Amino acid sequence: MKPYERIAADLRQRIEAGEWAAGETLPTTDQLVARYGHSRQTVRVAVEVLARDGFVRVIKRRGTIVQDRSIARRRIARSTTVMRDPERGYVFPAASRPDEPWEAHGQPKRMLAPVPSDVAERLGVEPGAEVVRRRRVTSPKGEPPFQIADSWIHPDVLAEAPQAGEISTGPGGYLDRIEEAGHGPLEWEETTRVRMPTKEEASLLQVATEMPVWEMTTVGVSARTGRAVEASVRVIPADRAELVSKLQRGPSAQWPVEPVSPQV
């Protein structure tokens, strides 16, 4: 085991034993150097390992803060069904039950922002162009921030459905306004990937920048033009969720199965 791995393992064991509670600060780098007898770089790498595993978060001018690991990882069953609620509008596969109370962290925001290159490619706009972004940071009630939800609306579509970009979008939300402008019925495609968070995302989600995140992007396509008109991007800390899919038997795997032929 390498020195940084031994230091990380010892700190992890001490955290799990309750030597430092959630929200408390670990000893400084200099104190850890003195305790373990290794270089500052070795200690820093050990702390990065703990941050990547969700045990700590390094905050500038505050130090290394112990994270709350008592919150259970949520199992997200990923279906492909979009439903409709008479009061809320479209309901997409999500990390919550319909009756589970969630809360917002800070006020929802609507602003012009530089569109990320991957979203720009999907929407067919120039990377970095100023596009309307609707943002919400939410979580199950009483828990730390669970997800950042950003909705990007194509500028041409916003010109046709200006209320979709307002703070109050009306009944059914901005998707209803886009469909009413002649783009319904929308069709959606979802892409999921794992990546590292930006500094802003890590700050909003209260996780370390070394903690990977799930990124789930849902793109809405116009029935009239066949082009993408909006994209919704959700970012979730990787240590807070796991994706679950129920596998189904295909026609060739129906029970009873055919015996496997012996190899010659």
N, C-alpha and C positions, 0 to 999 in steps of 0.2 A: 504494500500500500504506500502510495506517495505521501510526502509530508502534508500537502494541502488536504488530501483525503482523510488523513488521520485527524487533522485539526477540525475539519468539517464534521467528521463522525463524532468527535468528542463534544463539540458545541451542540450538535443535534441531540445527543443523548442528554446533555444538561438542560436543554430547552424542554425536551419531552418529560424530564424529571421535575420540571416546575421551578428550576433555579431562576429563570426569568419568565414572567407572565406576559401574556399578549399585551402589547402596548409599551412594554418596558424596553430599555436600551441596553444593548450588549456593551461590554467594555470597549474602550477605544482601540484603534489599531495598534497604537504604541503599547497599551496594556496587554493586548493579545500577543504581541511580539515578545514582550518580556516573559509572559507566562509560558509560551510554547517554544521559545528559543529559536524561531525561524525568522526569515526576512519579512519585511512589510509586504512584498509582492506575494509571497506564499500565503500570508494571512489574508490578503485581499482576494486571492483566488478561492480560498476556503469559504469566505463570506459570499462570494459570487455563487458558489455551489449551493449554499443554503438558500440564497435568494431565488435561484432557478427552481429549487424544490419547494418553494413557498413557505419556508420557515421564517425568513426575515425580509425586510425591505429597507434599503439604504436611502435615507432622506438627507439631502444636502443641508448642512448646518444643524442637523438634529442627531445624526448618527445612524446606527443600525438598529432598527425597530423590530421587535418580535411580532410576527403575524399571528392572528387568531386562526387556529387550525381546527377549532371545534365544530365549524360549520360543515355539514355533510356535503360530499360531492353530489351534484344533481345528475340524475340519469335522464337524458333527453331522448325520447323516442322520436326518431325522425320518420314521419310519414310523408306522403306526397299529396295529402288532401288539403285543399284550401276551403275553409268553411265561411259561413256568413252569420253574423249576429245582428238581429234587428236593430239594436241600439248602437253597436260599435262599428258595424260594417264588416269588411273582410277580416278573417282570423286565420293566420298562417301557423304552420307547425311551430310550437314554441316550447320554452323550458318550464312552463307553468300550467297548472290546471285552470280551467275556466273560472272556478270559484275561488282561486287563491288570491289573497290580497297582495298587491305589489305597490311600491311607493317610488316616487321620483326623488333623485338626489340633485338638488338645485332646480332651477326653472328650465323648462324646455326652451330651446333656442332655435331661431330661424335667422339665417344670415347668408350673405354671399361669401363663398369660400373657394379657394383653389381646389379644383377637383383632382383627386388622386389619379395617377396614370392608368391603373387597372379599371377604375370606374369610367374614366374618360374613354377608354377603348370600347367598353361595353355600350356607352351612350353615343359614341360617334362624335365626340367633341375634342377640342385640343387639350392635351394634358396641361394642367395648371390654369385653365380658363376659370373665370369666376362663375360659379353655378350655385343656385339656391340649395342650401343644405338645411334640413330640419334635424335637430339633435335632441335626444333624450338619454339620460343616464338613469337606469332603474334597477330595482332588486326586489326580491321577496321582502315583505314588511319586516323591519327589524334587522335586516342583514346588510353587510357592506355592499357597495355597488357591485352589481352582477354583470350588467351589460351596457355597452354604448350602442345606441341605435341611431344610425345616420341615414336619412333619406335624401337622395339627390334627384332633382327634377330637371329634365332636359329644357334648356332655355326656350326652344321653339314651342314646346308643349305648355310651358308656363305662360307664354304670350296668349295662347288659346284658352287657358284655364287659370287666370291670375289668382283666383281664390285658393288654389292648391298651394300657393306659396305664402299665404297669409298665416298669422298666428292662429286665428280661428278659421278652420277649413270648412265648417259646416257639417251636417249629419253625414256619417259614413267616412269622413276624413278625406284626405287629398286624393286617394285613389278613385273615389266616387266622382270627384270633380274632373279628373282626367278622363274617365270613361264618358261622362256626360258631354265632354267637349268633342266627342266623336271617335274616341279610341277604344271604346268597349266592344266586345268583352276582352279585357287584358288576358294574356297568358304569361305564366311565370316560369323561370328556370332558376334553380338554386345551385350555387357552388360553395363548397366548404374547403377551407385550407387552414393549415397551422403556420403561424409566423411569429416574429418577435414584435412586441408593441412599440409604438412611438413613445417618446417621453411624455407627451400630452395624454395619450391613452393610459399609460401606466399610472400617471398622477390621478386621472379621473376614476380609475378602477381601484386605486389604492393598492397596487401590486408593484413588485420590483420590475425594472426594465429587463431583467434576465428571465422573467417568467413568460413562457410562450402563451399565445392567445389563439382561440378559435376565431376565425373570421368566416361568417356566413353571409354570402351576397345573393340577394334575390333580385332578379331583373324582370321588370314588367315590359311586355312587348305589345304594341298597338295592333289591334285587329285591322285597322284601316291601312296603315303604312307598312306593317311587318317589321317595324324598327323599335328599338328600345326607347321607352319614354321616361322611365324612372328606374332607380336602383336603390335598394335598401341594404345597408351593411351593418351587421351586428357583430360586435367584438366582445368575447367572453374569456376571462382568464382560464387557462387550460387546467388549472388545479381545482376549478369549481364545477366542472361538468365533464360528462362522458357521453358520447353518442351511442345510442342503442338502436339496432334495427332487427326486426323479426324476420328470419329467413324463411322462405317458402320453398316447397319441393316443386321442381319443374316436372313436366310430363315424363321425362326419362327417369326421374327419381321417385315415381309413385310407388307406394307400398302395396303388395309385397314386391320386393326388388328381385331382379333376375340374378341368379348366382354368378359370381365372378368366375370367368373361365380360367382354368389353370394355365400357368405360363409354361410354354414348351421349351 
